[in-house]
Amino acid sequence: IRKQYFVLQDLWQVNKDTIITPSLRLDKSDLFGAHLTANVGLTKNLGGNVHRRFKANIGTGYTEPGMGELGNVWR
């Protein structure tokens, strides 16, 4: 199985206490085609203190079956 992936990510400094990190990932395989997933992360300093942070992420995901799971396909 031939697999390739490409990741595009950026970092946006909204203000001195807030960072947003968007990313896109394109997975491509000769067996399963192409799939695009996305993610957005947020980092917020609490009370302006760089040692106290709130972090959150939300996104989509994709995974292909493993070789053990594909065993039945080839029989």
C-alpha positions as CSV (number, residue, x, y, z in Angstrom):
1,I,0.0,0.0,0.0
2,R,1.4,3.4,-1.0
3,K,0.5,6.3,1.4
4,Q,1.2,10.0,1.4
5,Y,0.2,12.9,3.5
6,F,0.5,16.6,3.5
7,V,0.0,19.0,6.4
8,L,-0.6,22.7,6.3
9,Q,-0.6,24.6,9.6
10,D,-0.4,28.2,10.7
11,L,-0.2,30.1,14.0
12,W,-2.2,33.3,14.5
13,Q,-1.3,35.6,17.4
14,V,-4.7,37.2,18.1
15,N,-3.4,39.3,21.0
16,K,-0.7,39.0,23.7
17,D,-2.6,36.3,25.5
18,T,-4.4,34.4,22.7
19,I,-3.0,32.1,19.9
20,I,-5.1,30.2,17.4
21,T,-3.6,27.3,15.4
22,P,-5.6,26.0,12.4
23,S,-4.4,23.0,10.4
24,L,-5.4,20.9,7.5
25,R,-4.2,17.4,6.7
26,L,-4.6,15.5,3.4
27,D,-4.1,11.7,3.5
28,K,-3.9,9.8,0.3
29,S,-3.4,6.1,-0.4
30,D,-3.7,4.0,-3.5
31,L,-6.2,1.7,-1.8
32,F,-8.5,4.2,0.0
33,G,-8.3,7.5,-2.0
34,A,-7.9,10.9,-0.5
35,H,-9.3,12.3,2.8
36,L,-9.1,15.8,4.2
37,T,-9.2,16.5,8.0
38,A,-9.1,19.8,9.8
39,N,-8.2,21.0,13.3
40,V,-8.3,24.3,15.2
41,G,-6.4,24.8,18.5
42,L,-6.7,27.7,21.0
43,T,-4.2,28.7,23.7
44,K,-5.2,31.4,26.1
45,N,-3.1,32.8,28.9
46,L,-5.2,33.1,32.0
47,G,-5.0,36.5,33.7
48,G,-2.1,37.5,31.5
49,N,0.1,34.8,33.2
50,V,2.1,32.8,30.6
51,H,2.4,29.9,33.2
52,R,-1.4,29.5,33.5
53,R,-3.0,28.5,30.2
54,F,-6.2,27.2,28.9
55,K,-5.8,25.0,25.8
56,A,-8.5,23.5,23.6
57,N,-8.6,21.7,20.3
58,I,-11.4,20.6,18.0
59,G,-11.1,18.7,14.8
60,T,-12.0,15.8,12.5
61,G,-10.1,12.6,12.1
62,Y,-9.6,9.8,9.7
63,T,-7.8,6.5,10.0
64,E,-7.4,3.5,7.6
65,P,-7.8,-0.1,8.6
66,G,-4.5,-1.7,9.8
67,M,-2.8,-4.6,8.0
68,G,-4.5,-7.1,10.4
69,E,-7.9,-5.8,9.6
70,L,-7.2,-6.0,5.8
71,G,-6.2,-9.7,6.0
72,N,-9.7,-10.8,5.1
73,V,-9.9,-8.5,2.1
74,W,-7.1,-10.4,0.3
75,R,-8.5,-13.9,0.7
